[in-house]
Amino acid sequence: MNKKIIMQLDELTCPSCLTKIEGAVKNTPGVGTVKVLFNAGKVKAEFDDSQVSADTLSGVVAKLGYTVQQVKVKDL
């Protein structure tokens, strides 16, 4: 895992959102740890950018019906 992505979402309205998002992102090949910060509306994940891109990860969240407002990617 050599990158960290932080996605800002606006629609986190219930705890089941957390479980749904964490599961979908974690099941994406190349993703390590995933944490959804419910109250902050953020999704943080570590990933290997040789296996998956930040755009793919934000797309996974978008396909679940959430709008990704902002994406930040950092090197680990």
All heavy atoms as TSV, in Angstrom:
chain	resi	resn	atom	element	x	y	z
A	1	MET	N	N	0.842	-1.174	0.000
A	1	MET	CA	C	0.000	0.000	0.000
A	1	MET	C	C	0.892	1.243	0.000
A	1	MET	O	O	1.672	1.420	0.921
A	1	MET	CB	C	-0.887	0.040	1.244
A	1	MET	CG	C	-1.769	-1.179	1.470
A	1	MET	SD	S	-2.893	-1.463	0.113
A	1	MET	CE	C	-2.610	-3.205	-0.116
A	2	ASN	N	N	0.769	2.043	-1.014
A	2	ASN	CA	C	1.654	3.187	-1.060
A	2	ASN	C	C	0.954	4.526	-1.199
A	2	ASN	O	O	1.594	5.546	-1.323
A	2	ASN	CB	C	2.690	3.018	-2.172
A	2	ASN	CG	C	2.074	2.759	-3.522
A	2	ASN	OD1	O	0.854	2.762	-3.675
A	2	ASN	ND2	N	2.900	2.547	-4.517
A	3	LYS	N	N	-0.355	4.536	-1.165
A	3	LYS	CA	C	-1.117	5.788	-1.254
A	3	LYS	C	C	-2.251	5.761	-0.239
A	3	LYS	O	O	-2.698	4.698	0.199
A	3	LYS	CB	C	-1.730	5.971	-2.643
A	3	LYS	CG	C	-0.756	6.029	-3.779
A	3	LYS	CD	C	-0.245	7.425	-3.987
A	3	LYS	CE	C	0.642	7.447	-5.234
A	3	LYS	NZ	N	1.249	8.719	-5.465
A	4	LYS	N	N	-2.705	6.944	0.105
A	4	LYS	CA	C	-3.868	7.084	0.975
A	4	LYS	C	C	-4.840	8.028	0.281
A	4	LYS	O	O	-4.433	9.082	-0.208
A	4	LYS	CB	C	-3.459	7.665	2.327
A	4	LYS	CG	C	-4.606	7.841	3.287
A	4	LYS	CD	C	-4.098	8.364	4.623
A	4	LYS	CE	C	-5.194	8.378	5.653
A	4	LYS	NZ	N	-4.677	8.801	6.964
A	5	ILE	N	N	-6.091	7.635	0.219
A	5	ILE	CA	C	-7.122	8.475	-0.375
A	5	ILE	C	C	-8.076	8.924	0.725
A	5	ILE	O	O	-8.388	8.160	1.635
A	5	ILE	CB	C	-7.889	7.733	-1.493
A	5	ILE	CG1	C	-8.856	8.685	-2.218
A	5	ILE	CG2	C	-8.614	6.509	-0.965
A	5	ILE	CD1	C	-9.474	8.103	-3.480
A	6	ILE	N	N	-8.471	10.175	0.643
A	6	ILE	CA	C	-9.487	10.718	1.543
A	6	ILE	C	C	-10.586	11.295	0.655
A	6	ILE	O	O	-10.336	12.204	-0.148
A	6	ILE	CB	C	-8.907	11.811	2.461
A	6	ILE	CG1	C	-7.753	11.253	3.278
A	6	ILE	CG2	C	-10.005	12.384	3.365
A	6	ILE	CD1	C	-6.942	12.292	4.010
A	7	MET	N	N	-11.787	10.732	0.784
A	7	MET	CA	C	-12.928	11.195	-0.002
A	7	MET	C	C	-13.925	11.879	0.919
A	7	MET	O	O	-14.295	11.338	1.952
A	7	MET	CB	C	-13.610	10.016	-0.703
A	7	MET	CG	C	-12.737	9.341	-1.724
A	7	MET	SD	S	-13.511	7.893	-2.483
A	7	MET	CE	C	-12.966	6.606	-1.346
A	8	GLN	N	N	-14.358	13.072	0.534
A	8	GLN	CA	C	-15.354	13.811	1.298
A	8	GLN	C	C	-16.724	13.561	0.674
A	8	GLN	O	O	-16.918	13.766	-0.516
A	8	GLN	CB	C	-15.043	15.316	1.266
A	8	GLN	CG	C	-16.024	16.165	2.040
A	8	GLN	CD	C	-15.911	15.945	3.537
A	8	GLN	OE1	O	-14.823	15.990	4.095
A	8	GLN	NE2	N	-17.028	15.698	4.190
A	9	LEU	N	N	-17.656	13.090	1.491
A	9	LEU	CA	C	-19.016	12.810	1.041
A	9	LEU	C	C	-19.997	13.700	1.793
A	9	LEU	O	O	-19.705	14.151	2.897
A	9	LEU	CB	C	-19.382	11.346	1.305
A	9	LEU	CG	C	-18.396	10.274	0.865
A	9	LEU	CD1	C	-18.917	8.898	1.237
A	9	LEU	CD2	C	-18.142	10.362	-0.615
A	10	ASP	N	N	-21.166	13.909	1.225
A	10	ASP	CA	C	-22.179	14.719	1.894
A	10	ASP	C	C	-23.366	13.928	2.400
A	10	ASP	O	O	-24.102	14.394	3.246
A	10	ASP	CB	C	-22.709	15.805	0.954
A	10	ASP	CG	C	-21.737	16.972	0.831
A	10	ASP	OD1	O	-20.836	17.099	1.676
A	10	ASP	OD2	O	-21.900	17.757	-0.114
A	11	GLU	N	N	-23.584	12.726	1.888
A	11	GLU	CA	C	-24.823	12.020	2.166
A	11	GLU	C	C	-24.765	10.926	3.223
A	11	GLU	O	O	-25.573	10.021	3.200
A	11	GLU	CB	C	-25.385	11.390	0.880
A	11	GLU	CG	C	-25.662	12.364	-0.210
A	11	GLU	CD	C	-24.512	12.458	-1.189
A	11	GLU	OE1	O	-23.565	11.659	-1.116
A	11	GLU	OE2	O	-24.547	13.370	-2.021
A	12	LEU	N	N	-23.827	10.948	4.129
A	12	LEU	CA	C	-23.783	9.907	5.156
A	12	LEU	C	C	-24.852	10.215	6.202
A	12	LEU	O	O	-24.691	11.092	7.037
A	12	LEU	CB	C	-22.403	9.828	5.796
A	12	LEU	CG	C	-21.279	9.375	4.879
A	12	LEU	CD1	C	-19.968	9.317	5.635
A	12	LEU	CD2	C	-21.585	8.029	4.261
A	13	THR	N	N	-25.958	9.494	6.120
A	13	THR	CA	C	-27.099	9.803	6.980
A	13	THR	C	C	-27.394	8.737	8.021
A	13	THR	O	O	-28.177	8.979	8.922
A	13	THR	CB	C	-28.361	10.011	6.120
A	13	THR	OG1	O	-28.576	8.833	5.335
A	13	THR	CG2	C	-28.208	11.219	5.206
A	14	CYS	N	N	-26.800	7.551	7.876
A	14	CYS	CA	C	-27.099	6.484	8.831
A	14	CYS	C	C	-25.903	5.541	8.959
A	14	CYS	O	O	-25.072	5.457	8.060
A	14	CYS	CB	C	-28.340	5.708	8.398
A	14	CYS	SG	S	-28.126	4.852	6.837
A	15	PRO	N	N	-25.825	4.821	10.067
A	15	PRO	CA	C	-24.698	3.899	10.273
A	15	PRO	C	C	-24.602	2.792	9.222
A	15	PRO	O	O	-23.517	2.289	8.962
A	15	PRO	CB	C	-24.968	3.319	11.660
A	15	PRO	CG	C	-25.771	4.368	12.350
A	15	PRO	CD	C	-26.628	4.972	11.269
A	16	SER	N	N	-25.709	2.424	8.594
A	16	SER	CA	C	-25.620	1.384	7.566
A	16	SER	C	C	-24.845	1.866	6.341
A	16	SER	O	O	-24.288	1.061	5.598
A	16	SER	CB	C	-27.007	0.875	7.172
A	16	SER	OG	O	-27.737	1.885	6.514
A	17	CYS	N	N	-24.802	3.188	6.143
A	17	CYS	CA	C	-23.988	3.748	5.058
A	17	CYS	C	C	-22.524	3.364	5.266
A	17	CYS	O	O	-21.826	3.004	4.329
A	17	CYS	CB	C	-24.084	5.270	5.027
A	17	CYS	SG	S	-25.712	5.938	4.696
A	18	LEU	N	N	-22.084	3.452	6.508
A	18	LEU	CA	C	-20.715	3.139	6.869
A	18	LEU	C	C	-20.357	1.714	6.458
A	18	LEU	O	O	-19.364	1.481	5.778
A	18	LEU	CB	C	-20.554	3.330	8.386
A	18	LEU	CG	C	-19.199	3.055	8.994
A	18	LEU	CD1	C	-18.975	4.037	10.144
A	18	LEU	CD2	C	-19.093	1.649	9.517
A	19	THR	N	N	-21.192	0.771	6.823
A	19	THR	CA	C	-20.944	-0.638	6.525
A	19	THR	C	C	-20.927	-0.891	5.020
A	19	THR	O	O	-20.064	-1.610	4.503
A	19	THR	CB	C	-22.022	-1.516	7.185
A	19	THR	OG1	O	-22.039	-1.218	8.576
A	19	THR	CG2	C	-21.752	-2.981	6.988
A	20	LYS	N	N	-21.869	-0.298	4.313
A	20	LYS	CA	C	-21.974	-0.489	2.867
A	20	LYS	C	C	-20.739	0.050	2.143
A	20	LYS	O	O	-20.158	-0.621	1.284
A	20	LYS	CB	C	-23.248	0.196	2.359
A	20	LYS	CG	C	-23.539	-0.037	0.908
A	20	LYS	CD	C	-24.969	0.302	0.528
A	20	LYS	CE	C	-25.281	1.746	0.564
A	20	LYS	NZ	N	-26.565	2.082	-0.069
A	21	ILE	N	N	-20.314	1.258	2.505
A	21	ILE	CA	C	-19.161	1.877	1.852
A	21	ILE	C	C	-17.878	1.131	2.197
A	21	ILE	O	O	-17.077	0.822	1.309
A	21	ILE	CB	C	-19.048	3.365	2.233
A	21	ILE	CG1	C	-20.232	4.145	1.660
A	21	ILE	CG2	C	-17.731	3.954	1.737
A	21	ILE	CD1	C	-20.365	5.551	2.203
A	22	GLU	N	N	-17.664	0.841	3.482
A	22	GLU	CA	C	-16.447	0.127	3.885
A	22	GLU	C	C	-16.325	-1.207	3.166
A	22	GLU	O	O	-15.258	-1.566	2.685
A	22	GLU	CB	C	-16.420	-0.098	5.394
A	22	GLU	CG	C	-15.910	1.083	6.173
A	22	GLU	CD	C	-15.738	0.796	7.658
A	22	GLU	OE1	O	-16.095	-0.297	8.142
A	22	GLU	OE2	O	-15.246	1.698	8.358
A	23	GLY	N	N	-17.414	-1.943	3.090
A	23	GLY	CA	C	-17.382	-3.250	2.432
A	23	GLY	C	C	-17.038	-3.159	0.962
A	23	GLY	O	O	-16.210	-3.924	0.459
A	24	ALA	N	N	-17.661	-2.217	0.261
A	24	ALA	CA	C	-17.431	-2.085	-1.179
A	24	ALA	C	C	-15.999	-1.649	-1.485
A	24	ALA	O	O	-15.352	-2.191	-2.391
A	24	ALA	CB	C	-18.425	-1.091	-1.779
A	25	VAL	N	N	-15.490	-0.696	-0.731
A	25	VAL	CA	C	-14.133	-0.212	-0.978
A	25	VAL	C	C	-13.112	-1.287	-0.595
A	25	VAL	O	O	-12.168	-1.555	-1.329
A	25	VAL	CB	C	-13.863	1.116	-0.232
A	25	VAL	CG1	C	-12.411	1.539	-0.372
A	25	VAL	CG2	C	-14.792	2.217	-0.753
A	26	LYS	N	N	-13.325	-1.943	0.544
A	26	LYS	CA	C	-12.384	-2.959	1.011
A	26	LYS	C	C	-12.318	-4.154	0.053
A	26	LYS	O	O	-11.279	-4.788	-0.080
A	26	LYS	CB	C	-12.773	-3.433	2.408
A	26	LYS	CG	C	-11.704	-4.275	3.054
A	26	LYS	CD	C	-11.987	-4.491	4.526
A	26	LYS	CE	C	-10.722	-4.870	5.206
A	26	LYS	NZ	N	-10.456	-4.157	6.409
A	27	ASN	N	N	-13.409	-4.464	-0.621
A	27	ASN	CA	C	-13.437	-5.587	-1.561
A	27	ASN	C	C	-12.837	-5.251	-2.919
A	27	ASN	O	O	-12.806	-6.101	-3.804
A	27	ASN	CB	C	-14.865	-6.104	-1.731
A	27	ASN	CG	C	-15.319	-6.876	-0.513
A	27	ASN	OD1	O	-14.530	-7.519	0.165
A	27	ASN	ND2	N	-16.607	-6.808	-0.226
A	28	THR	N	N	-12.364	-4.039	-3.101
A	28	THR	CA	C	-11.721	-3.642	-4.345
A	28	THR	C	C	-10.267	-4.115	-4.314
A	28	THR	O	O	-9.544	-3.830	-3.356
A	28	THR	CB	C	-11.772	-2.105	-4.508
A	28	THR	OG1	O	-13.131	-1.673	-4.428
A	28	THR	CG2	C	-11.168	-1.681	-5.835
A	29	PRO	N	N	-9.826	-4.866	-5.325
A	29	PRO	CA	C	-8.433	-5.344	-5.340
A	29	PRO	C	C	-7.435	-4.192	-5.237
A	29	PRO	O	O	-7.601	-3.160	-5.884
A	29	PRO	CB	C	-8.321	-6.041	-6.696
A	29	PRO	CG	C	-9.719	-6.444	-7.026
A	29	PRO	CD	C	-10.589	-5.347	-6.474
A	30	GLY	N	N	-6.438	-4.360	-4.378
A	30	GLY	CA	C	-5.413	-3.349	-4.194
A	30	GLY	C	C	-5.648	-2.448	-2.991
A	30	GLY	O	O	-4.821	-1.609	-2.677
A	31	VAL	N	N	-6.786	-2.621	-2.317
A	31	VAL	CA	C	-7.122	-1.783	-1.163
A	31	VAL	C	C	-6.755	-2.507	0.125
A	31	VAL	O	O	-7.025	-3.692	0.276
A	31	VAL	CB	C	-8.621	-1.414	-1.163
A	31	VAL	CG1	C	-8.995	-0.655	0.097
A	31	VAL	CG2	C	-8.957	-0.595	-2.394
A	32	GLY	N	N	-6.140	-1.769	1.040
A	32	GLY	CA	C	-5.803	-2.298	2.361
A	32	GLY	C	C	-6.849	-1.877	3.366
A	32	GLY	O	O	-7.998	-2.278	3.286
A	33	THR	N	N	-6.460	-1.010	4.273
A	33	THR	CA	C	-7.388	-0.572	5.316
A	33	THR	C	C	-8.369	0.467	4.782
A	33	THR	O	O	-8.042	1.266	3.909
A	33	THR	CB	C	-6.626	0.031	6.514
A	33	THR	OG1	O	-5.873	1.155	6.052
A	33	THR	CG2	C	-5.707	-0.982	7.157
A	34	VAL	N	N	-9.580	0.425	5.334
A	34	VAL	CA	C	-10.632	1.381	4.976
A	34	VAL	C	C	-11.293	1.834	6.269
A	34	VAL	O	O	-11.586	1.018	7.136
A	34	VAL	CB	C	-11.707	0.745	4.066
A	34	VAL	CG1	C	-12.801	1.763	3.739
A	34	VAL	CG2	C	-11.098	0.183	2.809
A	35	LYS	N	N	-11.530	3.129	6.363
A	35	LYS	CA	C	-12.231	3.658	7.533
A	35	LYS	C	C	-13.188	4.737	7.063
A	35	LYS	O	O	-12.799	5.641	6.329
A	35	LYS	CB	C	-11.240	4.236	8.540
A	35	LYS	CG	C	-11.901	4.790	9.758
A	35	LYS	CD	C	-11.022	4.659	10.960
A	35	LYS	CE	C	-11.732	5.216	12.169
A	35	LYS	NZ	N	-12.099	4.226	13.120
A	36	VAL	N	N	-14.442	4.633	7.489
A	36	VAL	CA	C	-15.433	5.663	7.203
A	36	VAL	C	C	-15.645	6.452	8.485
A	36	VAL	O	O	-15.950	5.888	9.530
A	36	VAL	CB	C	-16.764	5.055	6.714
A	36	VAL	CG1	C	-17.793	6.150	6.488
A	36	VAL	CG2	C	-16.558	4.252	5.435
A	37	LEU	N	N	-15.446	7.746	8.382
A	37	LEU	CA	C	-15.675	8.644	9.516
A	37	LEU	C	C	-17.059	9.245	9.334
A	37	LEU	O	O	-17.240	10.236	8.620
A	37	LEU	CB	C	-14.588	9.725	9.565
A	37	LEU	CG	C	-13.160	9.190	9.613
A	37	LEU	CD1	C	-12.150	10.313	9.453
A	37	LEU	CD2	C	-12.920	8.437	10.904
A	38	PHE	N	N	-18.037	8.605	9.962
A	38	PHE	CA	C	-19.443	8.936	9.758
A	38	PHE	C	C	-19.731	10.412	10.014
A	38	PHE	O	O	-20.300	11.100	9.177
A	38	PHE	CB	C	-20.309	8.035	10.653
A	38	PHE	CG	C	-21.776	8.289	10.525
A	38	PHE	CD1	C	-22.474	7.843	9.419
A	38	PHE	CD2	C	-22.464	8.981	11.511
A	38	PHE	CE1	C	-23.828	8.078	9.289
A	38	PHE	CE2	C	-23.818	9.218	11.402
A	38	PHE	CZ	C	-24.501	8.765	10.286
A	39	ASN	N	N	-19.360	10.914	11.185
A	39	ASN	CA	C	-19.685	12.297	11.546
A	39	ASN	C	C	-18.969	13.324	10.677
A	39	ASN	O	O	-19.485	14.417	10.457
A	39	ASN	CB	C	-19.381	12.554	13.026
A	39	ASN	CG	C	-20.332	11.807	13.927
A	39	ASN	OD1	O	-21.475	11.535	13.560
A	39	ASN	ND2	N	-19.871	11.460	15.118
A	40	ALA	N	N	-17.795	12.992	10.183
A	40	ALA	CA	C	-17.036	13.907	9.333
A	40	ALA	C	C	-17.406	13.761	7.858
A	40	ALA	O	O	-17.037	14.604	7.038
A	40	ALA	CB	C	-15.545	13.676	9.508
A	41	GLY	N	N	-18.117	12.680	7.512
A	41	GLY	CA	C	-18.483	12.443	6.119
A	41	GLY	C	C	-17.292	12.110	5.244
A	41	GLY	O	O	-17.245	12.503	4.079
A	42	LYS	N	N	-16.323	11.393	5.808
A	42	LYS	CA	C	-15.107	11.074	5.054
A	42	LYS	C	C	-14.886	9.572	4.967
A	42	LYS	O	O	-15.244	8.831	5.873
A	42	LYS	CB	C	-13.886	11.704	5.718
A	42	LYS	CG	C	-13.863	13.205	5.643
A	42	LYS	CD	C	-12.600	13.765	6.240
A	42	LYS	CE	C	-12.627	15.276	6.134
A	42	LYS	NZ	N	-11.436	15.873	6.714
A	43	VAL	N	N	-14.272	9.177	3.865
A	43	VAL	CA	C	-13.818	7.799	3.673
A	43	VAL	C	C	-12.313	7.875	3.485
A	43	VAL	O	O	-11.823	8.624	2.632
A	43	VAL	CB	C	-14.464	7.151	2.424
A	43	VAL	CG1	C	-13.940	5.739	2.234
A	43	VAL	CG2	C	-15.974	7.186	2.508
A	44	LYS	N	N	-11.586	7.102	4.299
A	44	LYS	CA	C	-10.129	7.040	4.179
A	44	LYS	C	C	-9.743	5.603	3.850
A	44	LYS	O	O	-10.282	4.673	4.439
A	44	LYS	CB	C	-9.461	7.451	5.488
A	44	LYS	CG	C	-9.697	8.887	5.874
A	44	LYS	CD	C	-8.970	9.228	7.151
A	44	LYS	CE	C	-9.163	10.684	7.519
A	44	LYS	NZ	N	-8.390	11.052	8.719
A	45	ALA	N	N	-8.826	5.447	2.895
A	45	ALA	CA	C	-8.375	4.107	2.527
A	45	ALA	C	C	-6.923	4.157	2.078
A	45	ALA	O	O	-6.487	5.140	1.490
A	45	ALA	CB	C	-9.246	3.542	1.411
A	46	GLU	N	N	-6.216	3.078	2.384
A	46	GLU	CA	C	-4.865	2.896	1.877
A	46	GLU	C	C	-4.950	1.949	0.688
A	46	GLU	O	O	-5.693	0.968	0.732
A	46	GLU	CB	C	-3.960	2.324	2.961
A	46	GLU	CG	C	-3.737	3.286	4.101
A	46	GLU	CD	C	-2.837	2.718	5.181
A	46	GLU	OE1	O	-2.307	1.598	5.029
A	46	GLU	OE2	O	-2.668	3.410	6.198
A	47	PHE	N	N	-4.198	2.263	-0.366
A	47	PHE	CA	C	-4.272	1.434	-1.568
A	47	PHE	C	C	-2.947	1.410	-2.307
A	47	PHE	O	O	-2.103	2.280	-2.134
A	47	PHE	CB	C	-5.406	1.919	-2.482
A	47	PHE	CG	C	-5.182	3.268	-3.131
A	47	PHE	CD1	C	-4.744	3.359	-4.439
A	47	PHE	CD2	C	-5.410	4.437	-2.428
A	47	PHE	CE1	C	-4.544	4.593	-5.039
A	47	PHE	CE2	C	-5.219	5.684	-3.010
A	47	PHE	CZ	C	-4.784	5.761	-4.327
A	48	ASP	N	N	-2.799	0.384	-3.122
A	48	ASP	CA	C	-1.626	0.199	-3.974
A	48	ASP	C	C	-1.977	0.767	-5.343
A	48	ASP	O	O	-2.811	0.200	-6.049
A	48	ASP	CB	C	-1.291	-1.289	-4.060
A	48	ASP	CG	C	-0.057	-1.569	-4.880
A	48	ASP	OD1	O	0.365	-0.703	-5.678
A	48	ASP	OD2	O	0.488	-2.673	-4.724
A	49	ASP	N	N	-1.356	1.873	-5.704
A	49	ASP	CA	C	-1.729	2.531	-6.957
A	49	ASP	C	C	-1.257	1.786	-8.202
A	49	ASP	O	O	-1.601	2.161	-9.316
A	49	ASP	CB	C	-1.286	3.989	-6.978
A	49	ASP	CG	C	0.210	4.178	-7.000
A	49	ASP	OD1	O	0.952	3.229	-6.657
A	49	ASP	OD2	O	0.648	5.279	-7.362
A	50	SER	N	N	-0.517	0.681	-8.023
A	50	SER	CA	C	-0.189	-0.153	-9.184
A	50	SER	C	C	-1.328	-1.138	-9.478
A	50	SER	O	O	-1.350	-1.757	-10.535
A	50	SER	CB	C	1.123	-0.913	-8.956
A	50	SER	OG	O	0.962	-1.915	-7.965
A	51	GLN	N	N	-2.282	-1.257	-8.542
A	51	GLN	CA	C	-3.405	-2.175	-8.720
A	51	GLN	C	C	-4.743	-1.463	-8.914
A	51	GLN	O	O	-5.655	-2.006	-9.542
A	51	GLN	CB	C	-3.528	-3.104	-7.517
A	51	GLN	CG	C	-2.357	-4.048	-7.356
A	51	GLN	CD	C	-2.585	-4.999	-6.205
A	51	GLN	OE1	O	-3.692	-5.465	-5.971
A	51	GLN	NE2	N	-1.532	-5.298	-5.470
A	52	VAL	N	N	-4.882	-0.279	-8.342
A	52	VAL	CA	C	-6.155	0.436	-8.413
A	52	VAL	C	C	-5.880	1.941	-8.368
A	52	VAL	O	O	-4.910	2.382	-7.745
A	52	VAL	CB	C	-7.108	-0.001	-7.263
A	52	VAL	CG1	C	-6.568	0.395	-5.902
A	52	VAL	CG2	C	-8.510	0.517	-7.463
A	53	SER	N	N	-6.723	2.716	-9.035
A	53	SER	CA	C	-6.532	4.167	-9.060
A	53	SER	C	C	-7.498	4.867	-8.097
A	53	SER	O	O	-8.518	4.301	-7.695
A	53	SER	CB	C	-6.755	4.706	-10.470
A	53	SER	OG	O	-8.126	4.594	-10.818
A	54	ALA	N	N	-7.171	6.095	-7.778
A	54	ALA	CA	C	-8.056	6.906	-6.939
A	54	ALA	C	C	-9.400	7.120	-7.633
A	54	ALA	O	O	-10.454	7.118	-6.988
A	54	ALA	CB	C	-7.394	8.241	-6.619
A	55	ASP	N	N	-9.377	7.294	-8.948
A	55	ASP	CA	C	-10.627	7.467	-9.704
A	55	ASP	C	C	-11.513	6.232	-9.592
A	55	ASP	O	O	-12.733	6.343	-9.471
A	55	ASP	CB	C	-10.336	7.746	-11.180
A	55	ASP	CG	C	-9.791	9.147	-11.415
A	55	ASP	OD1	O	-9.961	10.018	-10.532
A	55	ASP	OD2	O	-9.194	9.370	-12.480
A	56	THR	N	N	-10.905	5.059	-9.638
A	56	THR	CA	C	-11.675	3.821	-9.494
A	56	THR	C	C	-12.322	3.761	-8.119
A	56	THR	O	O	-13.495	3.406	-7.994
A	56	THR	CB	C	-10.780	2.587	-9.721
A	56	THR	OG1	O	-10.268	2.631	-11.055
A	56	THR	CG2	C	-11.545	1.293	-9.507
A	57	LEU	N	N	-11.573	4.130	-7.083
A	57	LEU	CA	C	-12.115	4.073	-5.724
A	57	LEU	C	C	-13.257	5.069	-5.534
A	57	LEU	O	O	-14.275	4.736	-4.932
A	57	LEU	CB	C	-11.011	4.315	-4.701
A	57	LEU	CG	C	-9.939	3.230	-4.647
A	57	LEU	CD1	C	-8.842	3.608	-3.672
A	57	LEU	CD2	C	-10.548	1.883	-4.282
A	58	SER	N	N	-13.111	6.272	-6.059
A	58	SER	CA	C	-14.217	7.226	-5.944
A	58	SER	C	C	-15.410	6.749	-6.769
A	58	SER	O	O	-16.558	6.962	-6.388
A	58	SER	CB	C	-13.789	8.632	-6.333
A	58	SER	OG	O	-13.380	8.705	-7.669
A	59	GLY	N	N	-15.143	6.044	-7.865
A	59	GLY	CA	C	-16.221	5.470	-8.665
A	59	GLY	C	C	-16.978	4.378	-7.935
A	59	GLY	O	O	-18.192	4.246	-8.084
A	60	VAL	N	N	-16.270	3.580	-7.131
A	60	VAL	CA	C	-16.911	2.537	-6.327
A	60	VAL	C	C	-17.926	3.176	-5.375
A	60	VAL	O	O	-19.052	2.714	-5.238
A	60	VAL	CB	C	-15.859	1.720	-5.540
A	60	VAL	CG1	C	-16.503	0.866	-4.462
A	60	VAL	CG2	C	-15.039	0.848	-6.482
A	61	VAL	N	N	-17.527	4.266	-4.736
A	61	VAL	CA	C	-18.414	4.962	-3.803
A	61	VAL	C	C	-19.584	5.596	-4.559
A	61	VAL	O	O	-20.733	5.523	-4.123
A	61	VAL	CB	C	-17.628	6.011	-2.990
A	61	VAL	CG1	C	-18.555	6.839	-2.116
A	61	VAL	CG2	C	-16.571	5.317	-2.127
A	62	ALA	N	N	-19.299	6.181	-5.709
A	62	ALA	CA	C	-20.352	6.815	-6.509
A	62	ALA	C	C	-21.392	5.796	-6.979
A	62	ALA	O	O	-22.592	6.091	-6.996
A	62	ALA	CB	C	-19.742	7.543	-7.703
A	63	LYS	N	N	-20.941	4.596	-7.345
A	63	LYS	CA	C	-21.877	3.556	-7.793
A	63	LYS	C	C	-22.830	3.127	-6.687
A	63	LYS	O	O	-23.896	2.584	-6.959
A	63	LYS	CB	C	-21.116	2.342	-8.323
A	63	LYS	CG	C	-20.521	2.562	-9.687
A	63	LYS	CD	C	-19.774	1.335	-10.171
A	63	LYS	CE	C	-19.087	1.637	-11.489
A	63	LYS	NZ	N	-18.279	0.515	-11.944
A	64	LEU	N	N	-22.459	3.371	-5.433
A	64	LEU	CA	C	-23.337	3.053	-4.303
A	64	LEU	C	C	-24.397	4.136	-4.110
A	64	LEU	O	O	-25.284	3.993	-3.274
A	64	LEU	CB	C	-22.524	2.902	-3.018
A	64	LEU	CG	C	-21.549	1.730	-2.981
A	64	LEU	CD1	C	-20.688	1.811	-1.721
A	64	LEU	CD2	C	-22.300	0.410	-3.028
A	65	GLY	N	N	-24.296	5.235	-4.862
A	65	GLY	CA	C	-25.290	6.298	-4.775
A	65	GLY	C	C	-24.863	7.514	-3.974
A	65	GLY	O	O	-25.677	8.381	-3.680
A	66	TYR	N	N	-23.579	7.600	-3.653
A	66	TYR	CA	C	-23.073	8.738	-2.877
A	66	TYR	C	C	-22.309	9.685	-3.793
A	66	TYR	O	O	-21.671	9.258	-4.740
A	66	TYR	CB	C	-22.148	8.258	-1.751
A	66	TYR	CG	C	-22.835	7.319	-0.805
A	66	TYR	CD1	C	-22.726	5.947	-0.959
A	66	TYR	CD2	C	-23.631	7.806	0.220
A	66	TYR	CE1	C	-23.376	5.074	-0.109
A	66	TYR	CE2	C	-24.293	6.939	1.074
A	66	TYR	CZ	C	-24.162	5.578	0.906
A	66	TYR	OH	O	-24.820	4.715	1.747
A	67	THR	N	N	-22.389	10.973	-3.502
A	67	THR	CA	C	-21.647	11.964	-4.270
A	67	THR	C	C	-20.330	12.248	-3.571
A	67	THR	O	O	-20.312	12.650	-2.413
A	67	THR	CB	C	-22.461	13.273	-4.384
A	67	THR	OG1	O	-23.711	12.976	-4.997
A	67	THR	CG2	C	-21.725	14.303	-5.214
A	68	VAL	N	N	-19.246	12.030	-4.290
A	68	VAL	CA	C	-17.916	12.317	-3.756
A	68	VAL	C	C	-17.635	13.787	-4.064
A	68	VAL	O	O	-17.496	14.169	-5.215
A	68	VAL	CB	C	-16.845	11.398	-4.383
A	68	VAL	CG1	C	-15.473	11.730	-3.837
A	68	VAL	CG2	C	-17.190	9.928	-4.135
A	69	GLN	N	N	-17.587	14.599	-3.017
A	69	GLN	CA	C	-17.401	16.044	-3.181
A	69	GLN	C	C	-15.953	16.434	-3.438
A	69	GLN	O	O	-15.692	17.369	-4.179
A	69	GLN	CB	C	-17.898	16.777	-1.923
A	69	GLN	CG	C	-19.367	16.585	-1.647
A	69	GLN	CD	C	-20.244	17.193	-2.728
A	69	GLN	OE1	O	-19.955	18.253	-3.257
A	69	GLN	NE2	N	-21.300	16.495	-3.074
A	70	GLN	N	N	-15.037	15.727	-2.789
A	70	GLN	CA	C	-13.624	16.080	-2.893
A	70	GLN	C	C	-12.783	14.826	-2.687
A	70	GLN	O	O	-13.147	13.962	-1.889
A	70	GLN	CB	C	-13.280	17.121	-1.825
A	70	GLN	CG	C	-11.873	17.627	-1.885
A	70	GLN	CD	C	-11.622	18.699	-0.803
A	70	GLN	OE1	O	-12.382	18.849	0.129
A	70	GLN	NE2	N	-10.537	19.429	-0.955
A	71	VAL	N	N	-11.676	14.742	-3.404
A	71	VAL	CA	C	-10.748	13.613	-3.270
A	71	VAL	C	C	-9.343	14.156	-3.049
A	71	VAL	O	O	-8.897	15.041	-3.796
A	71	VAL	CB	C	-10.764	12.720	-4.534
A	71	VAL	CG1	C	-9.717	11.627	-4.427
A	71	VAL	CG2	C	-12.135	12.133	-4.765
A	72	LYS	N	N	-8.675	13.634	-2.026
A	72	LYS	CA	C	-7.260	13.955	-1.794
A	72	LYS	C	C	-6.497	12.638	-1.776
A	72	LYS	O	O	-6.951	11.667	-1.180
A	72	LYS	CB	C	-7.069	14.665	-0.459
A	72	LYS	CG	C	-7.670	16.044	-0.390
A	72	LYS	CD	C	-7.409	16.674	0.963
A	72	LYS	CE	C	-8.094	18.019	1.058
A	72	LYS	NZ	N	-7.919	18.616	2.401
A	73	VAL	N	N	-5.340	12.626	-2.426
A	73	VAL	CA	C	-4.489	11.448	-2.439
A	73	VAL	C	C	-3.125	11.850	-1.916
A	73	VAL	O	O	-2.567	12.878	-2.340
A	73	VAL	CB	C	-4.368	10.857	-3.865
A	73	VAL	CG1	C	-3.448	9.655	-3.865
A	73	VAL	CG2	C	-5.739	10.482	-4.407
A	74	LYS	N	N	-2.603	11.044	-0.986
A	74	LYS	CA	C	-1.297	11.319	-0.389
A	74	LYS	C	C	-0.420	10.090	-0.505
A	74	LYS	O	O	-0.906	8.971	-0.461
A	74	LYS	CB	C	-1.458	11.666	1.096
A	74	LYS	CG	C	-2.292	12.885	1.360
A	74	LYS	CD	C	-2.435	13.117	2.845
A	74	LYS	CE	C	-3.313	14.316	3.123
A	74	LYS	NZ	N	-3.449	14.570	4.564
A	75	ASP	N	N	0.889	10.308	-0.618
A	75	ASP	CA	C	1.843	9.203	-0.573
A	75	ASP	C	C	2.008	8.755	0.875
A	75	ASP	O	O	1.949	9.567	1.799
A	75	ASP	CB	C	3.208	9.637	-1.105
A	75	ASP	CG	C	3.192	9.864	-2.602
A	75	ASP	OD1	O	2.433	9.182	-3.299
A	75	ASP	OD2	O	3.942	10.746	-3.069
A	76	LEU	N	N	2.210	7.447	1.062
A	76	LEU	CA	C	2.477	6.925	2.400
A	76	LEU	C	C	3.973	6.769	2.604
A	76	LEU	O	O	4.729	6.619	1.732
A	76	LEU	CB	C	1.793	5.569	2.601
A	76	LEU	CG	C	0.281	5.618	2.666
A	76	LEU	CD1	C	-0.272	4.212	2.816
A	76	LEU	CD2	C	-0.181	6.460	3.839
